[in-house]
Amino acid sequence: MKFLIDMALSPKTVNVLRNSGYEAVRVNELGMAKSKDGEILECAAKNDMIVITADLDFGDILAFTGYKKPSVIIFRLKDPSPEHINSLLLSSIPRIKDSLDKGSIVVVEDYRIRIRELPVP
């Protein structure tokens, strides 16, 4: 699995994913630090990557466009510390892998994970 990390999340998330055997890059490493969300989604779709963010706009764009990919993981947490996000992310990936492979919006909250398959009707 390849992940594209939005600027809203810490570079620590990239390191944790890489150290766990995943391919991961933060948008600023691609020269996209100031890119619009739609451009980030296009890059992820073109490169078969999954976007990880804390920005709800990505889900809205996918719902509006009707795209089937890329999948997006959105964090909505009371404690948005990198350590908490990274812990939840690593424990969640095995459970949501099939949904991510199919194309989904995955919202990770403090006590639940919501999955919406793409395209959103």
C-alpha positions as CSV (number, residue, x, y, z in Angstrom):
1,M,0.0,0.0,0.0
2,K,1.2,3.5,-0.8
3,F,0.1,6.5,1.2
4,L,0.1,10.2,0.4
5,I,0.1,12.2,3.7
6,D,-1.6,15.7,3.6
7,M,0.1,18.7,5.2
8,A,-2.5,18.6,8.0
9,L,-0.6,15.6,9.5
10,S,2.8,15.4,11.0
11,P,5.9,14.1,9.2
12,K,6.1,11.6,12.0
13,T,3.2,9.8,10.4
14,V,5.3,9.3,7.2
15,N,8.2,7.9,9.3
16,V,5.9,5.5,11.2
17,L,4.4,4.2,8.0
18,R,7.8,3.7,6.4
19,N,9.2,2.0,9.4
20,S,6.2,-0.4,9.3
21,G,6.9,-1.4,5.7
22,Y,4.5,0.9,3.8
23,E,5.4,3.3,1.1
24,A,4.5,6.8,2.3
25,V,5.3,10.4,1.2
26,R,4.1,13.7,2.5
27,V,2.8,16.2,-0.1
28,N,5.6,18.7,0.6
29,E,8.1,16.0,-0.4
30,L,6.5,16.1,-3.9
31,G,6.6,19.9,-4.0
32,M,2.8,20.0,-3.4
33,A,2.7,21.8,0.0
34,K,0.5,24.5,-1.3
35,S,-1.5,22.4,-3.7
36,K,-5.3,22.4,-3.7
37,D,-7.1,19.3,-2.3
38,G,-8.3,18.4,-5.8
39,E,-4.7,18.4,-7.1
40,I,-3.6,16.1,-4.2
41,L,-6.5,13.7,-5.0
42,E,-5.5,13.7,-8.7
43,C,-1.9,12.9,-7.8
44,A,-3.0,10.1,-5.4
45,A,-5.3,8.6,-8.0
46,K,-2.6,8.8,-10.8
47,N,-0.1,7.0,-8.5
48,D,-2.4,4.5,-6.9
49,M,-2.0,6.1,-3.4
50,I,-4.3,6.4,-0.4
51,V,-4.6,10.0,1.0
52,I,-4.4,10.4,4.8
53,T,-5.6,13.7,6.1
54,A,-7.5,15.5,8.9
55,D,-9.3,17.7,6.3
56,L,-13.0,16.9,5.6
57,D,-12.8,18.6,2.2
58,F,-11.3,15.5,0.6
59,G,-14.4,13.5,1.4
60,D,-16.6,16.3,0.1
61,I,-14.7,16.5,-3.2
62,L,-14.9,12.7,-3.7
63,A,-18.6,12.7,-3.0
64,F,-19.2,15.6,-5.4
65,T,-17.1,14.2,-8.3
66,G,-18.3,10.6,-8.1
67,Y,-14.8,9.2,-8.4
68,K,-14.1,5.6,-7.4
69,K,-10.5,6.3,-6.3
70,P,-8.4,7.3,-4.5
71,S,-9.3,6.1,-1.1
72,V,-9.0,8.6,1.7
73,I,-8.5,8.1,5.4
74,I,-9.8,11.1,7.4
75,F,-8.9,11.6,11.1
76,R,-11.5,13.3,13.3
77,L,-10.1,13.0,16.8
78,K,-10.3,14.9,20.1
79,D,-6.6,14.2,20.6
80,P,-5.0,14.9,17.2
81,S,-1.4,14.3,18.4
82,P,0.9,12.5,16.0
83,E,1.3,9.7,18.5
84,H,-2.4,9.1,18.8
85,I,-3.0,9.3,15.1
86,N,-0.1,6.9,14.3
87,S,-1.3,4.4,16.9
88,L,-4.8,4.4,15.5
89,L,-3.6,4.3,11.9
90,L,-1.3,1.3,12.4
91,S,-4.0,-0.6,14.3
92,S,-6.7,0.3,11.7
93,I,-4.9,-0.5,8.4
94,P,-5.3,-4.3,8.6
95,R,-9.0,-3.9,9.3
96,I,-9.7,-1.4,6.6
97,K,-7.4,-2.7,3.9
98,D,-10.1,-4.3,1.7
99,S,-12.2,-1.2,1.8
100,L,-9.2,0.9,0.9
101,D,-8.3,-1.4,-2.0
102,K,-11.9,-1.1,-3.4
103,G,-12.1,2.7,-3.0
104,S,-13.5,4.2,0.1
105,I,-13.7,7.2,2.4
106,V,-12.7,6.0,5.9
107,V,-13.3,8.3,8.8
108,V,-11.4,7.4,11.9
109,E,-12.9,8.8,15.1
110,D,-12.0,8.3,18.7
111,Y,-14.3,5.3,19.3
112,R,-15.3,4.1,15.8
113,I,-14.4,3.8,12.2
114,R,-16.9,4.8,9.5
115,I,-16.4,3.5,5.9
116,R,-18.2,4.8,2.9
117,E,-17.6,3.0,-0.4
118,L,-16.8,5.0,-3.5
119,P,-18.4,6.4,-5.5
120,V,-20.7,8.1,-3.1
121,P,-24.3,8.0,-4.5
